[in-house]
Amino acid sequence: MLHEFLTIHRSDLIQRCRVKVAQRGPPAAGSEKLQFGIPVFLDQLTTALRRLGDQPGSGFNPGTAVALPSKSEIACAAARHGQELMLLGYTVDQVVHDYGDLCQAITELAFESGQAIQIQEFRTLNACLDDAIADAVTEYAGKRELQIRDDSDRQLNERLGTLAHELRNHLGTAILALAAMRSGSVGLSGATGAVLDRSLAGLRSLIDRSLEDARLAAGLNPRHQLFSLNDFISELLLTSSLAARARGCSLSSYAIDRRLAILGDRELLLSAVHNLLQNAFKFTAAGTEVSLNA
């Protein structure tokens, strides 16, 4: 009978499964990866087949009801196995193959040993496999979705924390500079005024960058439009000159042919070029010039 065959060859079947898992490639498989999967499921399958053989007068009639172990037994073990495989970095198809390996190992060893498998026994095997695979995949998918959501929330919190920290630094500096000016002891055109200019320019850069990141993360389609290149450059010169002065350098541009135009997302392009200019001001020596040309 098949349950006796499984009991006798239990170690051999488990080892065959481990070899099959290892042959599929990364992630690398060790004995601990199968500890709560195949050995437990094999014992449950053996129990189900033993119950089938113990049914009075069953005679392995194809019409005999399949005697499965408790649904909770298979569900708990399979769910735990699915969760472990997810934590070890396995894909969902590897979870399915993990149980399919046992079916293949049983049929291969039975063929090699000349062990006949009755129809009702094979039906029991398939029924147990179906339940185990369904529960393992369900648990895997649930835990995987939870992990992705947790990772996404953690990354969002980290980005928000960094943004808030940078905004607070710039805003705090601007408030101190403004308080000093209000006291009447310093002027707007002096060093304190330059500090205020630099802080406000930093705030603008952070907000522009955040808006750009939010649009890209949301998968919003670019808003393509045709706009004047000359007007585009002129706006950049106007809005970035303050940041250039705060860094002790100047910003210039050649004359642009008013007939030239750009087809694209104006706001995204404006934010991208503005960020490039901020980096240029940051890494340009004081007293030098940054040139913006097209």
C-alpha positions in Angstrom: 0.0 0.0 0.0 1.2 3.5 -0.8 1.2 4.8 2.8 3.6 2.0 3.8 5.7 2.9 0.8 5.9 6.5 1.9 6.7 5.6 5.5 9.6 3.3 4.4 11.0 5.8 1.9 10.3 9.0 3.8 13.9 10.1 4.1 14.7 9.3 0.5 11.7 11.3 -0.7 12.6 14.3 1.4 16.1 14.2 0.1 14.9 14.0 -3.5 12.8 17.1 -3.0 15.8 19.0 -1.6 17.8 18.1 -4.6 15.1 19.3 -7.0 14.8 22.6 -5.1 18.6 23.1 -5.2 18.6 22.4 -9.0 16.1 25.2 -9.7 18.7 27.8 -8.7 18.6 30.8 -6.4 17.7 31.3 -3.7 19.9 28.6 -2.4 18.0 25.8 -0.6 19.1 24.2 2.7 17.5 21.7 4.9 15.9 24.4 7.1 13.9 25.7 4.1 11.9 22.5 3.8 11.7 21.8 7.5 8.1 22.9 7.9 6.9 22.1 4.4 7.6 18.8 2.7 8.3 16.6 5.8 5.1 17.8 7.5 3.0 17.5 4.3 4.5 14.0 3.6 3.4 12.9 7.1 -0.1 14.3 6.6 -0.3 12.6 3.2 0.7 9.3 4.7 -2.0 9.7 7.4 -4.6 10.3 4.7 -3.6 7.3 2.8 -3.6 5.1 5.9 -7.1 6.2 6.7 -8.1 5.4 3.1 -6.7 1.9 3.5 -8.4 1.4 6.9 -11.9 2.1 5.5 -14.0 -1.1 5.7 -14.4 -2.7 2.2 -13.0 0.3 0.4 -10.9 -1.9 -1.9 -9.7 1.3 -3.5 -12.9 1.7 -5.4 -12.8 4.8 -7.6 -16.2 5.8 -6.1 -14.9 5.7 -2.5 -14.8 9.1 -0.8 -11.3 10.5 -0.3 -10.2 10.4 3.4 -8.2 13.6 3.9 -6.7 14.9 7.1 -8.3 17.8 8.8 -8.4 20.9 6.6 -6.9 22.9 9.4 -3.9 20.5 9.6 -3.0 21.0 5.9 -3.9 24.7 6.0 -1.7 25.5 9.0 1.3 23.7 7.8 1.0 24.9 4.2 0.4 28.5 5.3 3.5 28.4 7.5 5.5 26.9 4.6 4.3 29.6 2.2 5.2 32.3 4.7 8.7 30.9 5.2 9.4 30.6 1.5 8.3 34.3 1.0 10.7 35.4 3.8 13.5 33.4 2.1 13.0 35.3 -1.2 11.2 32.6 -3.2 8.7 33.5 -6.0 5.1 32.2 -6.1 5.9 29.7 -8.8 8.7 28.3 -6.6 6.1 27.8 -3.9 3.9 25.8 -6.2 6.9 23.7 -7.5 7.9 23.0 -3.9 4.9 20.8 -3.5 5.0 19.5 -7.0 8.4 18.2 -6.3 7.0 15.7 -3.8 4.4 14.3 -6.3 7.2 13.9 -8.8 9.5 12.3 -6.3 6.8 9.8 -5.3 6.0 8.8 -8.8 9.7 8.5 -9.8 10.6 6.4 -6.8 7.5 4.2 -7.1 8.4 3.5 -10.8 12.0 2.7 -9.8 10.8 0.4 -7.0 7.9 -1.2 -9.0 5.4 0.1 -6.5 1.9 0.3 -7.9 -0.2 3.3 -7.1 -3.9 2.7 -6.9 -6.3 5.2 -8.5 -7.9 6.2 -5.2 -4.5 6.6 -3.6 -3.5 9.0 -6.4 -6.7 10.9 -6.0 -5.9 11.3 -2.3 -2.4 12.5 -3.2 -3.8 15.1 -5.7 -6.5 16.3 -3.3 -3.9 16.9 -0.6 -1.6 18.6 -3.0 -4.4 20.9 -4.2 -5.3 22.0 -0.7 -1.6 22.5 0.3 -0.7 24.5 -2.8 -3.8 26.7 -2.4 -3.2 27.5 1.2 0.6 28.0 0.7 0.0 30.4 -2.2 -2.7 32.3 -0.4 -0.5 32.8 2.6 2.5 33.7 0.5 0.5 36.3 -1.5 -1.0 37.8 1.7 2.3 38.1 3.4 4.0 39.4 0.3 1.4 42.1 -0.2 1.7 43.1 3.5 5.5 43.3 3.1 5.3 45.5 0.0 2.9 47.8 1.8 5.1 48.0 4.8 8.1 48.7 2.7 6.2 51.4 0.8 5.0 53.0 4.0 8.5 53.0 5.5 10.1 54.6 2.4 7.3 57.2 2.3 7.9 58.0 6.0 11.7 58.3 5.4 11.1 60.7 2.5 8.7 62.8 4.4 11.0 62.9 7.4 14.0 64.0 5.3 11.8 66.7 3.5 10.5 68.0 6.8 14.0 68.2 8.2 15.3 70.1 5.2 12.3 72.5 5.1 12.7 73.2 8.9 16.4 74.0 8.4 15.8 76.5 5.6 12.8 78.0 7.3 14.6 78.4 10.6 17.5 80.2 9.0 15.1 82.5 7.1 13.2 83.3 10.3 16.5 84.2 12.1 17.6 86.4 9.2 14.3 88.2 9.1 14.3 88.8 12.8 17.8 90.3 12.6 16.6 92.7 9.8 13.6 93.7 11.8 15.8 94.7 14.7 17.3 97.4 12.4 20.9 96.5 13.0 21.4 94.9 9.6 20.2 95.7 6.1 18.6 93.7 3.3 21.6 94.1 1.0 24.2 92.8 3.5 25.3 89.3 4.5 22.1 88.7 6.5 20.1 89.5 3.4 22.1 87.0 1.4 21.4 84.3 4.1 17.7 85.1 3.7 17.9 84.8 -0.1 19.7 81.5 0.1 17.1 80.1 2.5 14.2 81.1 0.4 15.8 79.7 -2.7 16.4 76.4 -0.9 12.7 76.3 0.1 11.7 76.8 -3.5 14.0 74.1 -4.7 12.7 71.6 -2.1 9.1 72.3 -3.0 9.7 72.0 -6.7 11.6 68.8 -6.3 8.9 67.3 -4.1 6.1 68.2 -6.6 8.1 66.6 -9.4 8.7 63.4 -7.4 5.0 63.3 -6.5 3.9 63.6 -10.1 6.3 60.9 -11.3 5.4 58.5 -8.4 1.7 58.9 -9.2 2.3 57.9 -12.8 0.7 61.0 -14.2 1.0 61.4 -17.9 3.2 64.4 -19.0 1.1 67.5 -20.0 2.6 68.1 -23.4 2.3 71.6 -24.8 4.1 73.9 -27.2 5.7 76.9 -25.5 8.3 79.6 -26.3 11.9 78.7 -25.6 12.7 82.4 -25.1 10.0 82.8 -22.4 11.1 79.5 -20.8 14.7 80.7 -20.4 13.6 84.2 -19.3 11.5 82.7 -16.5 14.4 80.5 -15.4 16.7 83.6 -15.3 14.2 85.6 -13.3 13.5 82.9 -10.7 17.1 81.6 -10.4 19.0 84.9 -10.3 18.3 85.3 -6.6 19.8 81.9 -5.8 22.8 82.7 -7.9 23.5 85.9 -6.0 23.0 84.1 -2.7 25.9 81.8 -3.8 28.1 84.7 -4.9 27.9 84.0 -8.6 26.0 85.3 -11.6 23.6 83.8 -14.1 23.6 84.7 -17.8 22.2 83.5 -21.1 22.7 84.2 -24.8 19.9 85.7 -26.8 17.3 83.2 -27.9 15.5 83.2 -31.2 11.9 84.0 -30.4 10.7 81.7 -33.1 12.0 78.6 -31.3 9.6 76.5 -29.3 9.6 73.4 -27.2 7.0 70.6 -27.1 6.8 69.0 -23.7 5.7 69.2 -20.1 6.6 72.7 -19.2 6.3 72.4 -15.4 8.4 69.2 -15.3 11.1 70.7 -17.6 11.1 73.9 -15.5 11.6 72.0 -12.3 14.3 69.8 -13.8 16.3 72.7 -15.2 15.9 74.7 -12.0 17.3 71.8 -10.0 20.3 71.6 -12.4 20.9 75.3 -11.9 20.8 74.9 -8.1 23.5 72.3 -8.4 25.5 74.6 -10.7 25.4 77.4 -8.2 26.3 75.1 -5.4 29.4 73.8 -7.0 30.6 77.0 -8.8 33.3 79.1 -7.2 32.2 82.5 -5.9 32.7 85.4 -8.3 32.3 83.2 -11.4 29.4 82.9 -13.9 26.9 80.2 -14.7 25.6 80.3 -18.3 22.3 78.9 -19.4 22.0 78.4 -23.1 19.9 76.5 -25.5 
